[in-house]
Amino acid sequence: TVETPVGTPSAPSGPTSLCEGDPPSSYTSSATGATSYNWYVTGAGNTISGTVTTGTVTWDPNFSGPATVSVEGVNSCGPSTMTSTTVTVNPQPGTPTPIVGATSRCQGAGTSLYTTSSTDATSYTWSVTGTGNSISGTGTTGTVTWAAGFSGTAVVSVTASNACGTSTSTSTTVTVNPLPGVPAAPSGITVRCQGAGSSTYTTTATNATSYTWSVTGSGNTVSGT
């Protein structure tokens, strides 16, 4: 019996664009006269199984980039010419770098810019905590608009995204220091007799760290902080 050499297999048919971390994918091919098939795949950590018309690739969870799926048909005359298909495994977005921007500010309306970057990201999602605060931006810069009445701690966070998914978030804490309150009316004597001497007056104000005193009247002075 004269056996015919196996024909060249058809190019492997299957998905040609995947995401890093995707589940196994199958590829099919056929060749005239083949009794079995040898399948091959490139790319660090990737493996392929199958000896028939279907080969199943198990993708390494950390692999991204181009990979080649190849097949050859086999019979008693030997293997055929190999045919191949190129597969692109697209990377997941990286975790954003630490956020750069002001981490302390005083209470009051205004804006602050925060920046980050991420590998393989096509967009970014920013968020901020704190009643009345808001943030805008879909790129590497987020702009916080601070509510005039807000003080305390706020958290600015960002995630990176692409067609394959969304990264874990990166955050930074911002302390918004409260403005000092209006001092209470000075407490002390309100009538005295003319003549040298001193009088003590007291007050308090919420969130104050120091006080500045003044007094009117020619030659009068006041001390105290």
Secondary structure, DSSP 8 states (H G I E B T S, - for coil): ------------BS-SEEETT---EEEE---TT-SEEEEEE-STT-EEE-SSSEEEEE--TT--EEEEEEEEEEETTEE---EEEEEEEE---------BS-SEEESSSEEEEEE---TT-SEEEEEE-STT-EEE-SSSEEEEEE-TT--EEEEEEEEEEETTEE---EEEEEEEE---------BS-S---SSS-----B---TT-S-------STT------
